[in-house]
Amino acid sequence: MSIKFIDLNSQQLRLKDEINSGIQSVLKHGQYILGPEVRKFEKNLAKFGKSKYALGCANGTDAILLPLLAWGIGPGDAVFCPSFTYCATAEAIANTGASPVFIDINRRTYNIDPESLERAINKVKKSKKLVPRAVIAVDLFGQSANYPILSAIAKSYDLKLIADSAQGFGTTLKGKHPLHWADITTTSFFPAKPLGCYGDGGAILTNDANLAIRIESLRFHGKGVEKYDNTHVGINSRLDTLQAAILLPKLKIFPEEIKVRNLIARRYSDSLKDHVLHVPEILEGVISTWAQFTIEVSDPEVFSRKLKEKGIPTARYYPKPVHQQSAYSHYPIEGTKLTNTEDCSNRTISLPMHPYLEESTQNKIIEIVKKVAR
Ligand SMILES: Cc1ncc(COP(=O)(O)O)c(C=O)c1O
């Protein structure tokens, strides 16, 4: 049997009956847009994420775009985000007309470096070309960013704070979700994410009632109280009822899956720490969702080729940081170079990670990684 980087089939077999009956009931009632499953899922998601409000939307990129629109962020504004992330974090900012300002990462956690953030805020304020408005922290590879420090910085400069938890939804820091510190948490239900659906999907969590009302309107073309009186220029970004029906049983087993991911990560780390340049470091008090298990090696391209020859799939997150990509290279960065970001992008490689990775397969992966790393 071939080893999978992410195994969606095993989970589907486990939940087959519940998923099928969920789909059948949607087909029966026919409320494909914002049907009862969406409302139920939003309620369960808010409960899981300890938020007052959870709103489904079409994908994890819109989940970032919608609060930016709700706050009126646009041309002339600066939104700070890491460059070591999927392009979608910066894409949502750029699509409002605002400018992403790229920040370096902490070399140990791969998450936004608070010191680099503060330097960038001061640089932008001093130059007076852009108005600082918000910070987007990314819970990269599943690990919560350092929200207590980030929220203190955001508050002191009067900036909004978004937790882009597309990869880390479910992560906690000292038992608290990122929303304990952030104004908004966003997530993606892209199929390969720890909590994924069978298509595109996303969600926004907040405790701010007015913001929730504004986002609810914006995700539905800016609708007002009356159906054909639109009070804002919005977008069309709703979570499909069918996807909500699929997510309902998946959310039920998600806490257990996070536990299993953590057991696998511990085994990987203990077995590989003396064989590769670096195994992931998790901040004290953090529970990661382990969207990726990412190690560092001196030549990830060669490493990946050798593992592939031995039947082990890998992925590179991210070989080119966003600030070096052609669509984003004209936006400002903190300082003259994002040293940690560029260093990491030359060394990181991710191993197979999912909650259905059997012990014998983990052993095989560990043995082969050790051999190739020699
Ligand atoms: C960090 C991060 N932010 C945002 C997104 C965007 O999510 P989606 O693909 O659902 O739009 C992703 C998805 O890959 C991501 O990894």
The ligand as a Tripos MOL2 file, in Angstrom:
@<TRIPOS>MOLECULE
LIG
   16    16     1     0     0
SMALL
NO_CHARGES

@<TRIPOS>ATOM
      1 C1         -2.2950   30.1890    6.0550 C.3       1 LIG1
      2 C2         -3.4260   30.1320    5.0630 C.ar      1 LIG1
      3 N1         -4.2450   31.1890    4.9400 N.ar      1 LIG1
      4 C3         -5.2780   31.1830    4.0890 C.ar      1 LIG1
      5 C4         -5.5450   30.0970    3.2900 C.ar      1 LIG1
      6 C5         -6.6490   30.1740    2.3050 C.3       1 LIG1
      7 O1         -7.6260   29.1980    2.4370 O.3       1 LIG1
      8 P1         -8.5250   28.7800    1.1680 P.3       1 LIG1
      9 O2         -7.6720   27.9340    0.2990 O.co2     1 LIG1
     10 O3         -9.6570   28.0350    1.7940 O.co2     1 LIG1
     11 O4         -8.9650   30.0340    0.5090 O.co2     1 LIG1
     12 C6         -4.7250   28.9600    3.3820 C.ar      1 LIG1
     13 C7         -5.0080   27.7950    2.5470 C.2       1 LIG1
     14 O5         -4.2190   27.1150    2.0100 O.2       1 LIG1
     15 C8         -3.6220   28.9840    4.2910 C.ar      1 LIG1
     16 O6         -2.8030   27.9430    4.4130 O.3       1 LIG1
@<TRIPOS>BOND
     1     1     2 1
     2     2     3 ar
     3     2    15 ar
     4     3     4 ar
     5     4     5 ar
     6     5     6 1
     7     5    12 ar
     8     6     7 1
     9     7     8 1
    10     8     9 2
    11     8    10 1
    12     8    11 1
    13    12    13 1
    14    12    15 ar
    15    13    14 2
    16    15    16 1
@<TRIPOS>SUBSTRUCTURE
     1 LIG1         1 GROUP 0 **** ****
